[in-house]
Amino acid sequence: MREAAFIKQNSEKWKKFEILLGERYTGDPDKLSELFIELTDDLSYAQTNYPSSKITIYLNDLTLRVHGNIYKNKKEKSGRFFSFWKSELPLTIYRNRNALLASLIIFAISIAMGVISAYYDDSFVRIILGDNYVNMTISNIERGDPMAVYKGEGETNMFLFITFNNIRVAFMTFAAGVAYALGTVYFLFTNGVMLGAFQTFFYKYDLLLHSVLTIWIHGTIEISSIVIAGGAGLVLGNSLLFPGTYSRGVSLMRGAREGAKISLGLVPLFIVAGFLEGFVTRHTEMHNAIKLLIILVSAGFIIYYFVFYPKLIHNRYNHATKN
C-alpha cells in the first residue's frame, strides 16, 4: 500500500486518539485498549514499510502517549485475572506469533538433529542423557517395565518437583533472551536434541509407540509450553536486535513486558503437566485408548488456544473498533 493511501485509510482513527488524549476518558477502558492494539498494528506496519517516514515518527509518539494515558489512569477491574487469559494473553500471542513460529522451527530442527545423531551413533544417547539414565532405562526394559522411572517417587513429591522445575526452566528460557536471543536459542536447541535422542533411544528398542503413548501424556503440554516460552525469549531478544524507531531501552522494556505476559500465562499449563506426570503417567497399565485420548485433548487445547483463538480474538477486536 502506498503511504498516502495508508494515511488516508487510517487518519480518522488516529484523530480519535488525539481527541481522547485531550480529554479525560470516562468510557469503557477495554474499548480504549482495543483501539490501542490496533494503533500498535498500524505502527508496526509503518515501521516495516515506511521506516524513515514522518508518519512512522508520528505513530510512534502517538502510541507512547496513548499507552501512558491508558495505564496511568486505568483502574483494575475485578475480572482482571480472568480477562488476562480470555483476551490479554491471546492478543499478546497474536502480536508475537512470528516469534512463536520461529521458536517452533528451531525446536523442530533440533529434534531432527537429535534423532539423526542418535540413530547413527549409539554413544550419542549416552552423551546427551547420561550413562546412569541410559543404564537404568535398559535395566527397566529388560525387566519388562520401560517406563518405571515415572514410578520411582511419591505422586505428590513428583508433582511438586516437576511443576516447579518446569516453571524454572521456562522462565530461564525466556530470560535468556536478553542475550540477544542466543540464550533462548541454546535452551531450545539442547531440549530439542535431548527429546530427539530420547525418542530414538526407545525406537531402537522397538518401544517407540509405547514411549510416545506414555511420555506424551504429560509431554504434550510440557513440551509445547517450553516452545512457547522459547517464543517469549525470542520476543525479548528481538526487542534488542530490532528496536525500530524506539531507543533500545524502551524497546527492551516493551519486549520484556510482552515476553513476561506469555511466560506468566504458561504457569497453569505447567501445573497441569506436572499433575499429569506425577499422578497419571505412572499408570502405564492404562489402556492405550485412554492414553491417546489424553494426548489428543491436550494437543487440541494447545492448538486451539495458542493458534486459532488468538486470531479469533484479534479479528473480533478489529471488527469492534471499526463499528
Residue pairs with C-beta under 8 A, 6 or more apart in sequence:
1 9
1 49
3 49
3 50
3 53
3 55
6 45
6 46
6 49
6 50
6 55
7 55
10 42
13 35
13 38
13 39
13 42
13 321
14 39
14 42
14 59
14 62
16 35
17 35
17 39
17 62
17 66
18 62
20 32
20 66
20 69
21 65
21 66
21 69
25 32
25 69
25 73
29 70
29 74
29 75
29 77
30 83
31 320
32 66
32 70
33 70
33 74
34 317
34 320
34 321
35 66
35 321
36 63
36 66
36 67
36 70
37 91
37 95
37 317
38 317
38 318
38 321
39 59
39 62
39 63
39 66
40 63
40 95
41 95
42 59
43 56
43 59
43 60
43 63
46 53
46 55
46 56
46 59
47 56
47 60
47 244
47 245
50 56
51 244
51 245
56 245
57 245
60 245
60 246
77 83
84 261
84 265
85 265
85 268
87 313
87 317
88 261
89 261
89 262
89 265
90 305
90 309
90 310
90 312
90 313
90 314
91 310
91 313
91 314
91 317
92 258
92 261
92 262
92 265
93 100
93 262
93 306
93 310
94 310
94 311
94 313
94 314
95 258
96 231
96 232
96 235
96 258
96 259
96 262
97 310
99 231
99 232
99 234
99 235
99 238
100 227
100 228
100 231
100 234
100 306
101 231
102 231
102 234
103 184
103 188
103 227
103 228
103 230
103 231
103 233
103 234
104 227
104 231
106 185
106 188
106 189
106 192
106 230
107 188
107 191
107 192
107 226
107 227
107 230
108 192
109 192
110 188
110 189
110 190
110 191
110 192
110 193
110 196
111 192
111 193
111 195
111 196
112 196
113 192
113 193
113 196
114 128
114 192
114 193
114 194
114 195
114 196
114 197
114 198
114 200
115 196
115 197
115 199
115 200
116 196
117 124
117 193
117 196
117 197
118 124
118 125
118 128
118 196
118 197
118 200
118 201
118 204
119 200
119 203
119 204
122 204
124 197
125 134
125 197
125 198
125 200
125 201
126 134
128 193
128 194
128 197
128 198
129 194
129 197
129 198
129 201
134 201
136 149
137 146
137 149
137 201
140 146
140 147
140 148
140 149
141 205
141 207
145 151
145 284
146 202
146 205
146 207
146 210
146 211
147 210
147 211
147 214
147 215
147 281
147 282
147 284
150 158
150 214
150 277
150 281
150 282
150 284
151 282
151 284
153 161
155 278
155 279
155 282
156 278
157 278
158 277
158 278
158 282
159 274
159 275
159 277
159 278
159 279
160 274
160 278
162 218
162 273
162 274
162 277
162 278
163 270
163 271
163 273
163 274
163 275
163 278
166 222
166 225
166 226
166 270
166 273
166 274
167 266
167 267
167 270
169 187
169 226
169 229
170 225
170 226
170 229
170 263
170 266
170 270
171 229
171 263
172 187
173 184
173 187
173 188
173 226
173 229
173 230
173 232
173 233
174 184
174 229
174 232
174 233
174 236
174 259
174 260
174 262
174 263
175 183
175 233
175 236
176 182
176 183
176 184
176 186
176 187
176 233
177 183
177 184
177 232
177 233
177 234
177 235
177 236
177 237
177 255
177 259
178 236
178 237
178 240
178 252
179 237
180 237
180 240
180 241
181 233
181 234
181 236
181 237
181 238
181 240
181 241
182 237
183 233
183 237
184 230
184 233
184 234
184 236
184 237
185 234
187 230
187 233
188 226
188 227
188 230
191 226
195 223
199 208
199 211
199 212
202 208
202 210
202 211
213 288
213 291
213 292
213 295
214 281
214 284
214 291
215 281
216 295
217 276
217 277
217 280
217 281
217 291
217 294
217 295
217 298
218 273
218 274
218 276
218 277
218 280
218 281
219 273
220 295
220 298
220 299
220 302
221 269
221 270
221 272
221 273
221 276
221 298
221 301
221 302
222 270
222 273
222 277
224 269
224 299
224 302
224 306
225 266
225 269
225 270
225 273
228 262
228 266
228 306
229 262
229 263
229 266
231 262
232 258
232 259
232 260
232 262
232 263
233 259
235 255
235 258
235 259
235 262
236 252
236 255
236 256
236 259
237 255
238 255
239 251
239 252
239 254
239 255
239 256
239 258
240 248
240 251
240 252
240 255
242 251
243 250
243 251
243 252
244 251
246 254
276 294
280 294
